[in-house]
Each structure stands twice: as structure tokens, then as C-alpha cells.
Amino acid sequence: MTEPTPYSTPQPQQPYGAQPAGPKTNVLAIIALIGGFVIPLAGIIVGFIALNQIKTSGEGGRGLAIGGIVVGFVVGALTILLVAFSVIIPLMLVGSYGGYNY
């Protein structure tokens, strides 16, 4: 057996194989995340349905489904607060203006 010289050509090596595909992402989990921003109640409902499907089928996307639920609750709560304050604050201002002056 001879020692390889520094100028010898390298031996050919096997190319890397393709990475195995991961688990398929649940479509409802993706819809839940998008729906959480657009229609919060839909994001919450679809997120819980997606979690149930992921648990039974073993698909990926659990984080997306949980994200859709959380975003749905947060956006929904902010929407309720916005509507409440847009009604309550003007009523408070009108009420503090005073009574009827005839």
C-alpha cells in the first residue's frame, strides 16, 4: 500500500442522499393560523379541529394550530375591546357634558 502524495487526485465519493420527507402538515392548521388574523372565531374553531386531526393522524402542524387558536383569541379580545371603547368613551363624554339646559 502506498502513501497518497499531496498532489494525487482524490478518490470519488458517494453523493449525499436526499433528506427523507417529514410528516405532512395539516391543511386546517395552516387555515387556522391565517383565519386567526382575518376571522378570529374561525381561527379558534378550525384550530381545535386541526389539533384533533393532528392527534389522530400524526400529521405535522401542531404549532400552527395552536398559533391559530392563540391569535384568534388575542385578535378577538382586541376587537371586542376596540368596539367596547368606541361605544363607552363617546357615551361617557356625552354624559359628562351635562344635562339638558332649557
Beta strands, then each sheet from edge to edge (+ up, - down):
end
